[in-house]
């Protein structure tokens, strides 16, 4: 008897899960530091352009493709052309890599949650993060042994992911009803507190005022498209997998629009909370807002703890609130990223969800230990840069070209219009065929040129080649071999 495919409990559960995947650490951890690195308000222009030229069209595409094919990314692209299954595995593999290094951020958050009770970073927040938490070495060549408390934090993270995913999407449907609204409430609390602090409006002004000269920097545009793809979980198989668990007549387009706008609205909202704190920090340190920190992945673990420390009252409470927010946001996105890869395995080899969740955790946890070492931060930074700025953007480019030119895109649009509340016009086809590929191609070419003339963050070339390009190449090889495997009979 054919296996019955799992289904979301309701449309609300699907939208909440999709929003939970999209609204994650990308909004509170990654969006603020990328915006800060890119000139604050200057980043918002390419960010919203990326949303409407690539984010929304691609999200509709992915949810619709999964719903129509009733398969995850590998099976969906394999249904379009047999030889394209490898691409689906490569895209889903990107999500697997993201969740592996993503668990590192959650390990940091567990450590900070524990130390929030006594505000242990009070003497020197930057030194606390680099020396006490990371025990950071001199460079990527000096790796060292895993740090026990980071390993413990990572073990807690993978245990939580396994407990949520062992029953498949039905258990996810229940969990997201709590984990999606809670961070939004916590963010609102932090924003209200931030706006009451002296100097807050200076931070908000930096956040909202664009420096148009910065728009000539191609790095800002690549970061914007990379952030949209990362934050919306695009080009990584997540939304195709989630869409595959919709009923065959379920609404798609309006659900995609709600998800995209909720995600980017949350990022924009989180920016006010973070930049109000940065403005306050600039005020008490007597520095301009752009000089408060050097930004980067450590923004949430250096600048924000310092701002919390300098609050006039309730510092411990707001420390706990902030790191609980990071954990709830992170776990939502982590189990969605894992689901993207394991859905492909389930579709092809019919492995049960509880077994898949256990096997993935057992394989991924040892791989993630590299990021808990003394040199782990450097490798984390390199992999994050390449997977997002090159891997996801390249996957998005190929995905748009595949659907735009190798698939009956007009018939696909008509199919989506037949089941959706919001009807798509020719603009959607033009975006996927011309605008999205052109925008992604230009940003990739300019930034590839930049990459081969300068080294990222001064890292040695061998490290970026191994950790960056090596990771993307390894995923392509893995995708090839998985696509060549012989699966079981379809449902």
C-alpha positions in Angstrom: 0.0 0.0 0.0 1.5 3.4 -0.9 2.7 5.6 2.0 0.5 8.5 2.9 2.4 11.7 2.8 2.5 13.8 6.0 0.4 17.0 5.9 0.3 20.2 7.8 -2.5 20.3 10.4 -3.9 23.5 8.8 -3.0 26.4 6.5 -2.2 28.4 9.6 0.3 25.7 10.7 2.0 25.8 7.3 2.3 29.6 7.3 3.5 29.6 10.9 6.1 27.0 10.1 7.2 28.9 6.9 7.4 32.2 8.9 9.3 30.3 11.7 11.8 29.1 9.1 12.2 32.6 7.6 12.0 34.5 10.8 15.1 33.3 12.6 18.6 34.3 13.6 18.9 35.8 10.2 16.6 38.6 11.4 18.1 39.3 14.8 21.6 38.1 14.5 22.6 38.3 10.8 20.4 41.2 9.4 21.6 43.8 12.0 25.3 43.1 11.5 25.1 42.9 7.7 23.2 46.2 7.8 25.7 47.7 10.1 28.7 46.6 8.0 26.9 48.0 4.9 26.3 51.5 6.1 23.0 51.2 8.0 20.3 52.9 5.8 22.4 52.4 2.7 21.7 48.6 3.0 17.9 49.0 3.2 17.7 50.1 -0.4 19.3 47.0 -2.1 17.7 44.8 0.6 14.1 45.8 -0.4 15.0 45.8 -4.1 16.3 42.2 -3.5 13.0 41.3 -1.8 10.8 42.4 -4.7 13.1 41.3 -7.6 14.1 37.9 -6.2 12.7 37.1 -2.7 9.0 37.2 -3.4 9.1 35.7 -6.9 11.4 32.9 -5.8 9.4 32.1 -2.6 6.2 31.7 -4.7 8.2 29.5 -7.1 9.5 27.2 -4.3 6.3 26.8 -2.3 4.4 26.2 -5.6 6.9 23.7 -7.0 6.9 21.6 -3.8 3.1 21.7 -3.6 2.7 20.7 -7.3 5.3 18.0 -7.3 4.6 16.7 -3.8 8.3 16.2 -3.4 11.3 17.9 -1.7 13.9 19.8 -3.8 15.8 16.7 -5.2 12.6 14.9 -6.3 11.0 18.2 -7.6 13.9 19.1 -9.8 14.3 15.5 -10.8 10.7 15.5 -12.0 11.5 18.5 -14.3 14.5 16.8 -15.9 16.1 13.6 -14.7 19.6 15.1 -14.7 18.6 18.0 -12.5 18.1 15.9 -9.4 21.7 16.6 -8.4 20.9 20.3 -8.3 18.1 19.6 -5.9 20.5 17.7 -3.7 23.1 20.5 -3.9 20.5 23.1 -2.9 19.3 20.9 0.0 22.9 20.3 0.9 23.4 24.0 1.4 20.7 23.9 4.1 22.4 20.9 5.8 25.7 22.9 5.9 23.9 26.0 7.3 22.3 24.1 10.1 25.6 22.5 11.0 27.4 25.8 11.5 24.2 27.5 12.6 24.2 25.2 15.7 27.4 27.0 16.7 25.5 30.3 17.2 23.0 28.5 19.4 25.8 27.0 21.4 27.1 30.5 22.0 23.6 31.6 23.0 23.3 28.8 25.6 26.6 29.9 27.1 25.5 33.5 27.3 22.1 32.5 28.7 23.9 30.9 31.6 26.2 33.8 32.1 23.3 36.3 31.9 22.4 35.5 35.5 25.6 37.2 36.7 26.4 39.4 33.6 29.8 37.6 33.5 30.9 39.8 30.5 30.8 43.0 32.6 34.5 43.7 32.7 35.2 43.4 29.0 32.4 42.1 26.7 34.6 41.9 23.6 37.4 40.1 25.5 34.8 37.9 27.2 33.5 36.7 23.8 36.9 36.3 22.2 38.9 34.9 25.1 36.5 33.4 27.6 33.7 32.0 25.3 35.5 31.3 22.0 39.1 31.1 23.4 39.9 32.3 19.9 43.2 31.3 18.5 45.5 33.5 16.3 44.0 32.2 13.0 42.4 29.4 11.1 45.6 27.4 11.0 45.5 27.0 14.8 42.4 24.9 15.4 43.0 23.3 18.8 40.6 21.0 20.7 36.8 21.4 21.1 35.8 23.6 24.1 33.6 21.6 26.4 30.9 24.1 27.2 30.4 24.9 23.5 30.1 21.2 22.9 27.5 21.0 25.6 25.6 23.9 24.1 25.7 22.3 20.7 24.5 19.0 22.2 21.5 20.8 23.8 20.7 22.3 20.4 20.9 19.0 18.5 18.8 17.3 21.2 16.1 20.0 20.8 16.1 19.6 17.0 15.8 15.8 17.3 13.0 16.0 19.8 11.0 18.3 17.5 11.6 16.5 14.2 11.3 12.9 15.3 7.6 12.8 14.5 7.8 14.7 11.2 5.9 17.8 10.2 3.0 17.1 12.6 5.2 17.8 15.6 6.6 20.9 13.9 3.0 22.1 13.4 2.5 22.1 17.2 5.9 23.6 18.1 5.7 26.6 15.8 2.5 27.8 17.4 4.7 28.7 20.4 8.2 29.3 19.0 7.1 31.8 16.3 5.0 34.3 18.4 7.3 34.2 21.4 10.4 35.9 19.8 8.2 38.6 18.4 6.9 39.5 21.9 10.4 39.5 23.2 11.6 41.7 20.4 8.8 44.2 21.1 9.9 44.3 24.8 13.5 45.0 23.8 12.4 47.7 21.3 10.3 49.5 23.9 13.3 49.5 26.3 15.7 50.5 23.6 13.7 53.5 22.5 13.6 54.9 26.1 17.4 55.1 26.3 19.5 58.3 25.6 21.1 58.3 22.2 18.6 55.8 20.8 17.5 58.1 18.1 21.0 58.5 16.9 21.2 54.8 16.2 17.8 54.9 14.5 18.9 57.8 12.3 22.0 55.8 11.2 19.7 52.8 10.5 17.3 54.8 8.4 19.5 57.4 6.7 21.2 56.1 3.5 24.6 57.0 2.3 24.0 56.8 -1.4 27.7 56.7 -2.3 27.8 53.2 -0.7 25.4 51.8 -3.3 28.3 51.8 -5.8 29.9 49.0 -3.7 28.9 45.6 -5.2 29.5 43.9 -1.8 26.5 45.7 -0.4 24.3 44.3 -3.2 25.6 40.8 -2.8 25.0 41.0 0.9 21.5 42.2 0.3 20.6 39.3 -2.0 22.5 36.8 0.2 20.6 38.1 3.2 17.2 37.8 1.4 18.0 34.2 0.4 19.3 33.3 3.8 16.5 34.9 5.7 13.7 33.6 3.5 15.3 30.1 3.4 15.4 30.3 -0.4 17.5 28.2 -2.8 18.2 25.7 0.0 15.3 23.3 -0.5 13.5 24.4 2.7 10.4 26.0 1.1 10.1 23.4 -1.6 10.1 20.7 1.2 7.6 22.6 3.3 5.4 23.2 0.2 5.4 19.4 -0.5 3.5 18.8 2.7 0.6 21.0 1.5 -2.5 19.3 0.1 -2.8 19.1 -3.7 -5.3 22.0 -3.8 -3.8 24.1 -1.0 -3.4 27.9 -1.6 0.1 29.0 -2.3 0.7 32.5 -3.6 -0.9 34.5 -0.7 0.8 32.2 1.8 4.1 33.1 0.1 3.4 36.8 0.3 2.4 36.6 3.9 5.6 34.7 4.7 7.9 37.1 2.8 6.4 40.3 4.2 6.3 38.9 7.8 9.9 37.9 7.5 11.2 41.2 6.2 9.0 43.1 8.4 10.5 41.3 11.4 14.0 42.0 10.1 13.1 45.7 9.8 11.5 45.7 13.2 14.5 43.9 14.8 16.8 46.6 13.2 15.1 49.2 15.4 15.6 47.2 18.5 19.3 46.6 17.8 20.2 50.1 16.4 18.4 51.9 19.3 20.8 50.0 21.6 23.8 50.8 19.3 22.8 54.5 19.5 22.7 54.3 23.3 26.1 52.6 23.3 27.5 55.3 21.1 26.2 57.9 23.5 27.7 56.4 26.6 31.1 55.8 24.9 31.2 59.2 23.2 31.6 57.6 19.7 29.8 58.0 16.4 27.4 55.1 15.7 29.5 53.7 12.9 32.5 53.3 15.2 30.8 51.6 18.1 31.8 48.1 16.9 33.5 46.5 13.8 30.3 44.6 13.2 30.6 41.0 12.0 29.0 37.8 13.4 30.0 38.8 16.9 27.7 41.9 16.9 25.0 40.1 18.9 27.5 38.7 21.4 29.6 41.8 22.0 27.8 45.0 21.3 24.4 43.9 22.6 25.7 42.4 25.8 27.6 45.6 26.4 24.5 47.7 25.8 22.5 45.4 28.2 25.2 45.9 30.8 24.9 49.6 30.6 21.2 49.7 31.0 20.1 51.8 34.1 18.1 48.8 35.5 17.0 45.2 34.9 20.1 44.3 33.0 19.9 40.6 34.0 16.3 40.4 32.9 17.0 41.9 29.5 20.1 39.7 29.1 17.9 36.6 29.6 15.2 38.0 27.3 17.7 38.6 24.5 19.4 35.2 24.6 16.1 33.3 25.0 15.0 35.2 21.8 18.1 34.1 20.0 17.5 30.4 21.0 13.8 30.3 20.1 14.4 32.0 16.7 17.4 29.7 16.0 15.7 26.4 16.8 12.8 27.3 14.5 15.2 27.9 11.6 17.4 24.9 12.5 14.8 22.2 12.3 13.5 23.8 9.0 16.9 23.6 7.5 17.4 20.0 8.5 13.9 19.1 7.2 15.0 20.4 3.7 17.7 17.7 3.4 15.9 14.9 5.2 12.7 15.4 3.1 14.8 14.5 0.0 16.0 11.3 1.6 12.5 10.4 2.8 11.1 10.9 -0.7 13.7 8.8 -2.4 14.4 6.0 0.2 11.3 6.1 2.3 13.2 6.4 5.6 10.9 7.2 8.5 11.1 10.8 10.0 12.1 9.6 13.5 15.0 7.6 12.1 16.1 10.5 9.7 16.1 13.0 12.6 18.3 10.7 14.7 20.7 9.8 11.8 21.1 13.4 10.7 21.9 14.6 14.3 24.4 11.7 14.7 26.2 12.7 11.5 26.0 16.4 11.8 27.0 16.8 15.5 30.6 15.5 15.0 31.0 17.7 11.8 29.9 20.7 13.8 32.6 20.2 16.4 35.1 22.0 14.2 33.3 25.2 15.0 33.6 24.6 18.8 37.4 24.6 18.6 39.7 27.6 19.3 40.0 28.3 15.6 36.4 27.5 15.0 35.2 31.1 14.7 37.4 31.7 11.7 36.1 28.6 9.9 32.5 29.6 10.9 33.0 33.0 9.3 34.4 31.6 6.1 31.8 28.9 5.6 29.0 31.4 6.4 30.3 33.9 3.9 30.7 31.4 1.0 27.5 29.4 1.6 25.3 32.6 1.8 27.0 35.0 -0.6 28.1 32.5 -3.2 26.2 29.2 -2.6 22.7 30.5 -2.1 22.9 33.2 -4.7 24.3 30.8 -7.3 21.6 28.2 -6.4 19.0 31.0 -6.8 20.3 32.0 -10.2 20.3 28.4 -11.4 16.8 27.8 -10.0 15.4 30.8 -11.8 17.0 29.7 -15.1 15.7 26.1 -14.7 12.1 27.2 -14.0 12.2 30.1 -16.5 13.6 28.2 -19.4 13.5 24.4 -18.9 10.0 24.2 -17.4 6.6 25.3 -18.7 6.6 28.5 -16.6 3.4 29.8 -18.1 1.6 26.6 -17.4 3.0 26.7 -13.9 1.7 30.2 -13.4 -1.7 29.2 -14.6 -1.7 26.2 -12.2 -0.8 28.5 -9.3 -3.5 31.0 -10.3 -6.1 28.1 -10.3 -5.4 27.3 -6.6 -4.4 30.7 -5.2 -6.2 33.7 -3.8 -3.8 36.2 -5.3 -3.4 35.9 -9.1 0.0 36.1 -10.8 0.5 38.2 -13.9 3.3 38.3 -16.5 5.4 40.3 -14.0 6.2 37.0 -12.2 7.5 35.3 -15.4 9.5 38.4 -16.3 11.1 38.5 -12.9 12.1 34.8 -13.0 13.3 34.8 -16.6 15.1 38.2 -16.8 15.2 40.4 -13.7 16.2 37.9 -11.1 18.9 36.1 -13.2 20.3 39.5 -14.4 20.5 40.9 -10.8 22.1 37.8 -9.4 24.5 37.4 -12.3 25.8 41.0 -12.0 26.3 40.8 -8.3 28.1 37.4 -8.5 30.4 38.5 -11.3 31.4 41.7 -9.5 32.0 40.0 -6.3 33.9 37.1 -7.9 36.2 39.7 -9.4 36.6 41.3 -5.9 37.2 37.9 -4.3 40.1 37.1 -6.6 41.8 40.5 -6.1 41.4 40.6 -2.3 41.1 38.0 0.4 38.1 38.0 2.7 38.9 39.5 6.1 42.6 39.0 5.3 42.3 35.2 5.7 45.0 33.2 4.0 44.0 32.0 0.5 44.3 28.4 1.4 41.7 28.8 4.2 39.1 30.4 2.0 39.7 27.9 -0.8 39.3 25.0 1.6 36.5 26.3 3.8 34.7 28.3 1.2 35.1 26.9 -2.3 35.9 23.4 -0.9 32.5 23.3 0.9 30.5 24.2 -2.2 32.5 21.7 -4.4 32.0 18.9 -1.8 28.2 19.6 -1.9 28.2 19.3 -5.7 30.0 16.0 -5.5 27.6 14.7 -2.7 24.6 15.8 -4.8 25.9 13.9 -7.8 26.3 10.6 -5.9 22.9 11.0 -4.1 21.2 11.6 -7.4 22.8 8.4 -8.8 21.4 6.3 -6.0 18.5 4.0 -6.7 15.5 5.0 -4.7 12.4 3.0 -3.6 9.1 3.1 -5.4 7.2 6.4 -5.2 4.3 7.0 -2.9 
